[in-house]
Amino acid sequence: MEIVVDTNIFVKALFFRDEHAALVLKNEQKGFYLFVLSDKMFGELQYELGQHVISAFHDNVSKANKVYQDISGCLWRCRRLNPKKGVDYSSDPSDNEFIACAIEAGVEYIVTENTEHFTGESPILNCRKKPIHVLSPYQFNNEVLRLKVSGSL
């Protein structure tokens, strides 16, 4: 299974020690699913991680290196995809890249702390005409557990 993960999940997991966001990253590491990122999303992630590393660990290089080591594996494993078509679904225009990537990749889940940015009149459908579910880390972790118990994952 492939999913799209908003940058805020990485930030929450790595800098705010949010247990639900951390579990999303940990389960990717265990191979339950793979992240899909566009170059634009990757650039945003690099920028945000850099900003947080500088402010949190400006005086501790070994802690800064640890953050990059923690995240480097999943960034190597992720599938890179650059959407050919832009979209205008989100109330936050910067989130449209995540939606475009999810649509073109055919994923059924976007994991974000900002689920309210993705509320539209009709469901967003991926390229396979299946609905894309926009879930918080807590909601997504419960969905992964449900899929594992049912044998679908």
N, C-alpha and C positions, 0 to 999 in steps of 0.2 A: 504494500500500500504506500502511496505517496501522498504527502500533505504539503500545504503552504503554511509557513509559520511567520508571523509578523515579527519585526525587529524587537518589539517590546517584550516578547517572550524571552529572548536571549538576555536582554538587559535585566529583566526581573529575576531570572534564574541566576545570573552571574554576579550581579551587584546588589540585589536586594534580598537574595536567598529565599525567594518565593518557592515554597515546596511544590506547588502545582506546576509552575513553569519549569522548575528543575526536573520534574518527572517527565515532562514532554521531551526534554533534551536527553535524559537518561534512557528513555525507551527507544529513542532513535539510535542511541549508541548500542543498545541491545539488539537492534535489527528488526524491531517491530514495524518500522516504517522508514521512509526516506524523505528528506526534505527536498523541495523543488524551489530553486531561487533563480531569478533573472539577474543579469549583470547590474541593473539598476538597484535591485533589492540587496545584492551583495555589496555594492558601493555604500548604500545607506547603513548596512550592518557594520561595515568596516569603520565608517565615520562615527557612528554612535558608540561602538565599542572603544574606539580610540579616545573619544571625549570622556567616557566614563573611566577608562583606565587612567588617563592623565589626572583627572580630578580625584579619583579614589586612591591611586597608588603612585603619585608623583614622587614620593620619597622612598619607594620600595620596588626596585626593579624585579626582584624575584617573585613578588606577588603579581606584578603585571605580567610577567612571563607565564605564570601559572594559568592566568585567565586565557591567554592565547593558546596555551597547550590544551586546556580543557575544550576549547571550541574548534581547534584546527581539524580534528578527526572528522567531525560532522560536516565541516565545510569541504573537505576532500571528498566525502562520500556523496554529497548532495548532487542532484541532477540539475544542471544549468540549462535554462530555457529562456529565450528572449521572445516574448510575445510579439507577434507580427501586427496585432490589432489592439489599439487602445480602447478603454471602456470608460464610462462615466456613471458608476453605480454608487460610489461612496460619498457620504457627506464631507469626508476629508479627502480632497483630491490626491494626496500622497498615497492613500490606500488603494487607489485604482490599479496600480501596478500589481499588487498582490492578487486582486481579482482577475486581472487579465492573465496573469501567470497561471492561476488555478483553472481558469476556463480552458486555456490552450493545452495545459498539461493533462486535463481530464481528471483532476483530483476532486474528491468529494468533501474535503475538509480544509478550512482555513482556521488556524488557531491564533487568537489575538486577545489582548486585554481590552480592546476597544470594540466589542461586539456591537455597540450602539451606532457605530459608523457604517454598519452594513445592513441597516434595516430599510428594506424597500417594499414596495407594494407587491411585487411578484418575486418568486424565488429566482436566484441566479443559477443558470444551468451551465454545466461544463460542456466541452465539445462532444461528449457522448450523450448529451441531453439528460444527464442526471443532476439533481439538485446539489449545490455546494452548501454545506452546512458550516456556518460561521459560529465557532464555539470558543468559550473561555478555556484556559488550561484545565480548570477543574472539570468542566463539562466534557472536554475531549478525553481526559484521563478516564472518566467514567465510561465513555463510549468505547475506548480501547479495552477496558476490562470486560465490557459486555461482549465485544467481538471475540476476545480471547476465550471467554467462557463458552460461547456458542460455537467455537471452532472455526470462525470465519477469519481469524488472524493467525 
